[in-house]
Amino acid sequence: MPSTNLTDPRRSYGIHLWGEENFIVEEGVIKVNHGRKPSLVELTRTMREEGYKGPLFFRFPHLAAQNVRMLFDHFERAKREFAYQGKFKAVFPLKVNQFPGFVIPLMEATSDLEYGLEAGSKAELILAMTYTNLGKPITVNGFKDREMISIGFLAAKMGHNITLTIEGINELELIIKEAKRLGSPMPKIGLRIRLHTGGIGIWAKSGGYGSKFGLTSTELLEAMELLKKHGLTERLSMIHFHIGSQMNHISPLKKAIREAGNIYAELRKMGADNLHAINIGGGLAVEYSQQEGRSSRNYTIEEFTNDVVFLLKEIADAKGVREPTIFTESGRYVAANHAVLVAPVLELFSQEYSEKTLHLKEKNPPLVQELYDLYRSISTKNAREYLHDALDHMESLLTLFDLGYIDLTDRANTETLVHLIIKKALGLLRSKPSQEIKAILDRVQERYLVNFSLFQSLPDYWGLGQNFPVMPLDRLDQAPTRSASLWDITCDSDGEIAFNIDNPLYLHDVDVETEEYFLGFFKVGAYQEILGMRHNLFTHPTEATIIFDAEGDYTIENIIEAQNILDVLDDIDYDTREIERRIRQMIEEAEALDDDERKEILGELYLYLSENGYLRTINFSEGA
Ligand SMILES: *Cc1c(COP(=O)(O)O)cnc(C)c1O
């Protein structure tokens, strides 16, 4: 029996909502629900014993492969259910994750499926040509120049099954020119259509008439004429649309499919005899929510596949055209859950408050004295009342400080006493926190300093307010008692995940001087890696891939350590030899040092330059 108490949302962190049974809570820890079920804390400890400090980025390629199979299985099921004649094929859009640790295992694990890669730039196209299994589909979207189109022709000549989706008439003209120059074999041609249907949600800019992409009806007619005129109609094989990422509602997609289905039928009637595929783009949403009733999507994969197949069948039958091959380009759905970021908590800010740090005077201001008395006499019976009083006193005392009536020592005593009272009250009320107590605690959050950069690892939180599931890796058999806000280690005040009463995060009251506490951020495998920025020069964390064998045993492979400091500086075009030379010279000329000291300092500095820039530890004992 999993020990997750699903009725206690604080303790389960909503894992039954977002975890898809890929991660489970057992024996107070979160485990990978595969093979021998290693716990994330065990994986983390192993990495740290190997000497890798700072945040860790774990990849689970079995999850990405499983997502692709789920997509294929559901489409196959829906096709059977509706006796659909067309095929199903899919590509992974590289813009969602171009990292080798993701792409290469994905292509290996899915080589038996009609599954390939989608490219939106020249560099991505080169990746698609290199890693798509020959014969499996490649699609190319995005704006293209002559050179990019030529690369597409080269791919076709290599034997690839490649479709260039044109975004505008000028691209079609370029293809026609290249076809004259390079002849066949040549790529197939897709047309991106401009729908009047738009998506909704924070990523919904890809659809609709105002969209950056796609051909209007007039342009479609023009494209058909051009193709006919140059004898290339038979190359037209696909129409494509993409209404935006993370569609939280299914209705815009249904409208888009109706629109696209009718355009498909019309183009076929106009003589596009080889047009046989509708590519519905990406947008299949991922569940990020940890809160009951706050779901990030209003449909399941089953409903999604049923709707697509049913609607396309209905339109094809009504218009008397063959049922099209269905293509998808789901990226987020395939990649998001394959990666987990694990970041150590370095400090709890109120931990610095203890009885030892009190500096009570012979004679304290009356309110400070009263706080002290509250602290001494607080009990289960009066905890609520005393907590109220303490918070009121704090307000008054801070005002007195601003007005110059109490000094800095009094203010420090106030802070310490209020924190001590909160802690004591929490302990006393642990078993029966009322709504009101919760409300108070939500006002007095603990700030957890976490060894990661939000800008590097969760850029969509920073840029779009996208929440990612977050939870501690262990202590899951104990109720967390602190409402938490998370601070990253950048010097930017945006590097914070503030406590949010609508999406509250509760964490444990741990003493990080004596025990480790790790947070896991889930579903960070889509978009975050490549969008992550090196603000404050924090780079991609150390990554590791967890591979399961047929017996269910696992190995940790492909460890790539976060870049060291010199490499980071080299990347932004510093001359690192110049940096080394200048530092060496300054040390050699430092008058305060003798020769032995110079040698020692230099040695130490070189060591630091060769390490990554994340924090090793703040106050944890040596070696942590
Ligand atoms: C971004 C993009 C996708 C992937 O979208 P997801 O929401 O990640 O599934 C698919 N197709 C095109 C054309 C895109 O631009």
The ligand as a Gaussian input file, in Angstrom:
#p B3LYP/6-31G(d) Opt

LIG

0 1
 C        5.942000      24.414000     -30.758000
 C        5.340000      23.627000     -31.813000
 C        4.888000      22.333000     -31.545000
 C        4.924000      21.703000     -30.188000
 O        3.899000      22.141000     -29.362000
 P        3.621000      21.422000     -27.964000
 O        2.608000      22.276000     -27.328000
 O        4.906000      21.409000     -27.236000
 O        3.109000      20.068000     -28.224000
 C        4.368000      21.610000     -32.596000
 N        4.286000      22.139000     -33.841000
 C        4.711000      23.385000     -34.113000
 C        4.601000      23.917000     -35.479000
 C        5.244000      24.170000     -33.113000
 O        5.640000      25.417000     -33.396000

